[in-house]
Amino acid sequence: MTSSEGWRCAQPRTSQTRFSLEPRNLASVQHIILVLSGKGGVGKSTISTELALALRHEGKKVGILDVDLCGPSIPRMFRAQGKAVHQCDRGWVPVFVDQEQSISLMSVGFLLEKPDEAVVWRGPKKNALIKQFVSDVAWGELDFLVVDTPPGTSDEHMAIVEALRPYRPLGALVVTTPQAVSVGDVRRELTFCRKTGLQVMGVVENMSGFACPHCAECTNVFSTGGGEELAQLAGVPFLGSVPLDPDLTRSLEEGRDFIQEFPKSPAFPALTSIAQKVLQGMPALLS
């Protein structure tokens, strides 16, 4: 695909290109977390976004690598649509969310000339771009790199796991919703983690009931407890349940900092608790 076909900057290399996966651009990244799920629509991008924001408010520098090539949501969730990716001598410069450069982003959404441009690629070309994201983005010093993945256990997942393997990712945070149909698909994602040797940091149950903005009562729209039961059966930590919250939805739609602006919202304690558990669990994961 050439720049005349919808790309705003450097083209992805073809599948025949040889990649030099030198650690230069990830050498100063301390911890890499993959956000996974076997099911679409469970809120991986939501959890990736809010985890990054919560970690920032803990004083951490965070990057988000959006490898959902067909449905990139991260630029919108940070109100960064339309920003361009620039080149430097070490590769692509990520898009910074703030002047302090405490959160940096990379997504195929920044490379498209039109936001509604469809990425119609076969596996090898997707894999090539994922490898280029890993090798050619100049992240600089980061405490955490959060990798937002597409649903499933397909080519893109294998490509990102294999490309990141030399850098020893900290592990996978697996997202589900409470209902049985989602839990069943996410169970296969846990199998994928075992087969690829990716440590599971824990399970997050998203959309766990609807928190009424008027009385704060929580109604279990999709049933409840599926994520915690899955974690128990798999023998992995359960990190928490995040309710459906109108404030959270609005902040994501408008690209606002939910952690800073809505501390009294029902989803706030759940999301900050998940970030705390990630930080507290790091010593065990690193041992």
Phi and psi in degrees as a GROMACS rama.xvg file:
@    title "Ramachandran Plot"
@    xaxis  label "Phi"
@    yaxis  label "Psi"
@TYPE xy
-94.0361  171.56  THR-2
-63.0629  -25.8568  SER-3
-72.7499  -10.4451  SER-4
-103.694  20.6043  GLU-5
119.663  4.09104  GLY-6
-96.0586  140.109  TRP-7
-95.606  -13.9407  ARG-8
-149.406  -150.293  CYS-9
-52.6152  137.469  ALA-10
-76.5965  148.529  GLN-11
-64.523  145.783  PRO-12
-72.4311  159.773  ARG-13
-78.7461  169.511  THR-14
-66.972  -16.864  SER-15
-82.0647  -12.1806  GLN-16
-68.1851  138.122  THR-17
-87.3095  130.646  ARG-18
-99.7798  136.143  PHE-19
-100.03  94.9408  SER-20
-83.6156  57.0975  LEU-21
-73.8073  150.765  GLU-22
-78.3486  12.7144  PRO-23
-58.1054  -44.8625  ARG-24
-86.9128  -11.8646  ASN-25
-114.28  4.64657  LEU-26
-63.0564  -29.9244  ALA-27
-102.601  14.294  SER-28
-93.894  118.203  VAL-29
-76.2577  -44.1202  GLN-30
-140.089  137.69  HIS-31
-118.44  126.732  ILE-32
-121.472  127.562  ILE-33
-98.2137  131.437  LEU-34
-101.559  115.022  VAL-35
-124.232  160.342  LEU-36
-167.41  144.052  SER-37
-79.5391  -4.18458  GLY-38
-121.437  139.781  LYS-39
-82.1159  152.897  GLY-40
78.5865  14.3215  GLY-41
-90.8541  -9.19977  VAL-42
101.039  34.6912  GLY-43
-62.3731  -43.4631  LYS-44
-66.7452  -35.9419  SER-45
-61.2066  -48.574  THR-46
-65.7941  -40.6609  ILE-47
-59.9516  -45.458  SER-48
-63.438  -50.4514  THR-49
-71.7763  -30.7191  GLU-50
-64.1711  -43.3393  LEU-51
-62.1065  -43.654  ALA-52
-65.4789  -42.402  LEU-53
-64.8116  -39.4681  ALA-54
-67.2795  -35.9404  LEU-55
-61.7475  -40.9634  ARG-56
-72.4828  -8.22379  HIS-57
-94.3271  9.59978  GLU-58
87.4273  14.9907  GLY-59
-97.6314  150.311  LYS-60
-95.1012  130  LYS-61
-131.271  139.499  VAL-62
-115.913  149.69  GLY-63
-122.195  122.095  ILE-64
-103.919  113.018  LEU-65
-94.3184  104.197  ASP-66
-104.241  17.107  VAL-67
-82.4943  86.2127  ASP-68
-69.1201  -29.9368  LEU-69
-91.2609  -15.3213  CYS-70
-142.599  61.1053  GLY-71
-71.2118  117.289  PRO-72
-108.058  -19.4291  SER-73
-59.698  -42.6679  ILE-74
-56.4258  -41.5684  PRO-75
-67.357  -41.1262  ARG-76
-67.1206  -17.3704  MET-77
-111.235  13.2841  PHE-78
52.6676  45.8855  ARG-79
-116.859  14.7855  ALA-80
-60.6524  143.465  GLN-81
87.284  -10.2237  GLY-82
-75.5959  146.5  LYS-83
-101.407  151.957  ALA-84
-93.013  130.314  VAL-85
-107.899  163.76  HIS-86
-100.189  147.72  GLN-87
-136.057  -177.304  CYS-88
-68.1697  -15.0787  ASP-89
-103.929  4.67712  ARG-90
126.589  -139.938  GLY-91
-87.0939  135.515  TRP-92
-89.2942  125.008  VAL-93
-67.3926  164.099  PRO-94
-84.4309  126.758  VAL-95
-94.8165  138.217  PHE-96
-81.3003  -33.0644  VAL-97
-136.735  169.045  ASP-98
-66.1961  -29.9467  GLN-99
-74.3515  -9.86652  GLU-100
57.4585  38.4859  GLN-101
-81.3516  -21.3469  SER-102
-131.286  127.56  ILE-103
-123.789  149.384  SER-104
-129.748  147.165  LEU-105
-140.779  130.401  MET-106
-155.334  150.646  SER-107
-62.6039  -21.6364  VAL-108
-60.8206  -25.2654  GLY-109
-80.5532  -14.1564  PHE-110
-97.446  -6.85566  LEU-111
-93.1512  135.698  LEU-112
-67.8709  -34.6678  GLU-113
-119.534  135.904  LYS-114
-64.8008  -22.9336  PRO-115
-97.5846  14.1901  ASP-116
-66.74  129.763  GLU-117
-87.4019  136.816  ALA-118
-93.7679  98.4318  VAL-119
-106.709  86.0136  VAL-120
-127.664  152.87  TRP-121
-85.5842  170.254  ARG-122
-51.4893  -48.7221  GLY-123
-58.001  -37.5736  PRO-124
-73.4445  -36.2971  LYS-125
-61.9123  -46.4527  LYS-126
-60.5459  -37.4158  ASN-127
-63.2623  -42.1827  ALA-128
-68.5276  -39.1063  LEU-129
-60.0477  -44.3022  ILE-130
-63.5445  -36.9805  LYS-131
-67.792  -37.933  GLN-132
-58.5782  -41.0349  PHE-133
-69.6282  -42.7063  VAL-134
-87.7719  -28.5967  SER-135
-114.033  6.2996  ASP-136
-95.1379  124.878  VAL-137
-86.9576  84.2007  ALA-138
-72.7172  -29.2639  TRP-139
73.9226  -155.599  GLY-140
-81.8768  121.506  GLU-141
-132.431  143.575  LEU-142
-79.3592  -38.0685  ASP-143
-139.626  140.347  PHE-144
-115.806  116.279  LEU-145
-98.4924  125.168  VAL-146
-106.143  111.787  VAL-147
-89.4902  117.289  ASP-148
-107.516  161.178  THR-149
-75.4157  167.938  PRO-150
-70.312  155.465  PRO-151
105.425  -168.708  GLY-152
-138.534  48.7971  THR-153
-104.38  -156.672  SER-154
-55.8549  -44.1846  ASP-155
-61.2649  -37.3164  GLU-156
-69.0487  -42.8247  HIS-157
-62.9222  -40.6473  MET-158
-63.1243  -45.333  ALA-159
-71.2825  -38.0273  ILE-160
-65.0594  -44.378  VAL-161
-68.5041  -38.7643  GLU-162
-67.7184  -32.6284  ALA-163
-88.8812  -13.4979  LEU-164
-53.9678  -39.7063  ARG-165
-62.8757  -18.113  PRO-166
-100.8  7.88525  TYR-167
50.4349  69.7843  ARG-168
-57.1755  145.094  PRO-169
-62.031  -39.5324  LEU-170
158.368  -169.664  GLY-171
-116.218  136.145  ALA-172
-104.171  117.683  LEU-173
-103.024  128.5  VAL-174
-110.042  135.701  VAL-175
-138.42  170.124  THR-176
-111.029  167.375  THR-177
-69.3619  -27.9184  PRO-178
-70.9572  155.863  GLN-179
-61.7158  -36.7504  ALA-180
-64.45  -35.3382  VAL-181
-73.9632  -44.9781  SER-182
-59.2748  -37.9868  VAL-183
-62.3162  -41.7852  GLY-184
-69.3198  -38.453  ASP-185
-70.2474  -28.7005  VAL-186
-58.294  -37.2962  ARG-187
-67.6695  -30.2906  ARG-188
-66.2568  -36.613  GLU-189
-64.8927  -36.9246  LEU-190
-63.9139  -40.5246  THR-191
-58.2665  -43.2971  PHE-192
-62.1193  -41.7942  CYS-193
-64.6609  -43.6998  ARG-194
-66.9173  -30.6572  LYS-195
-96.4392  0.530314  THR-196
73.3568  24.3109  GLY-197
-94.3962  119.358  LEU-198
-69.3075  137.181  GLN-199
-92.8555  118.144  VAL-200
-75.1153  -30.0039  MET-201
160.719  173.194  GLY-202
-111.426  136.772  VAL-203
-114.905  129.552  VAL-204
-96.644  110.855  GLU-205
-96.4836  159.981  ASN-206
57.5921  40.3527  MET-207
-88.7785  77.8877  SER-208
88.198  159.417  GLY-209
-105.553  121.319  PHE-210
-89.0856  112.848  ALA-211
-65.9417  128.324  CYS-212
-71.3692  -11.9845  PRO-213
-97.3591  -43.8995  HIS-214
-115.949  -5.4153  CYS-215
68.8416  6.94515  ALA-216
-71.177  141.077  GLU-217
-104.957  122.566  CYS-218
-105.468  128.526  THR-219
-81.3644  89.3683  ASN-220
-68.2627  -41.592  VAL-221
-107.913  22.2278  PHE-222
79.3954  -171.432  SER-223
-153.851  155.091  THR-224
88.1375  -2.24508  GLY-225
-64.787  -39.7303  GLY-226
-67.3386  -41.7295  GLY-227
-67.2198  -39.8647  GLU-228
-64.504  -40.548  GLU-229
-61.4649  -44.129  LEU-230
-62.28  -40.8858  ALA-231
-64.0925  -44.0771  GLN-232
-64.7887  -35.4741  LEU-233
-85.1278  -10.9875  ALA-234
70.6896  34.8934  GLY-235
-123.171  161.2  VAL-236
-65.1229  145.571  PRO-237
-100.422  118.081  PHE-238
-88.7065  -19.7809  LEU-239
145.181  169.854  GLY-240
-116.124  130.062  SER-241
-109.773  119.141  VAL-242
-77.2381  160.369  PRO-243
-66.4737  124.282  LEU-244
-137.56  118.103  ASP-245
-57.1  -34.4713  PRO-246
-65.1244  -40.5988  ASP-247
-65.1648  -44.2921  LEU-248
-60.15  -44.6889  THR-249
-65.6476  -40.7192  ARG-250
-65.2136  -37.6049  SER-251
-69.1836  -39.6147  LEU-252
-64.6028  -34.1909  GLU-253
-99.4386  -0.94063  GLU-254
68.0226  37.7093  GLY-255
-101.856  164.52  ARG-256
-87.1336  95.5791  ASP-257
-60.788  -40.4827  PHE-258
-62.8101  -36.0418  ILE-259
-82.6416  -38.6299  GLN-260
-92.7221  -18.8704  GLU-261
-129.737  58.1262  PHE-262
-69.0869  -16.6911  PRO-263
-98.636  4.84151  LYS-264
-76.4351  149.071  SER-265
-58.7456  -30.3821  PRO-266
-80.6724  -17.0919  ALA-267
-58.1328  -53.4421  PHE-268
-62.5844  -33.1491  PRO-269
-65.1601  -45.6885  ALA-270
-70.4777  -41.8373  LEU-271
-68.7432  -32.9591  THR-272
-65.3999  -38.9671  SER-273
-61.6686  -44.1962  ILE-274
-62.4355  -40.6457  ALA-275
-63.5854  -40.6632  GLN-276
-66.5696  -35.2451  LYS-277
-62.4208  -46.6645  VAL-278
-65.4233  -42.7156  LEU-279
-69.4167  -28.6336  GLN-280
-84.87  -7.01815  GLY-281
-60.3911  -43.705  MET-282
-56.7793  -40.5884  PRO-283
-67.7444  -37.2354  ALA-284
-69.6595  -31.3911  LEU-285
-84.2674  -14.1113  LEU-286
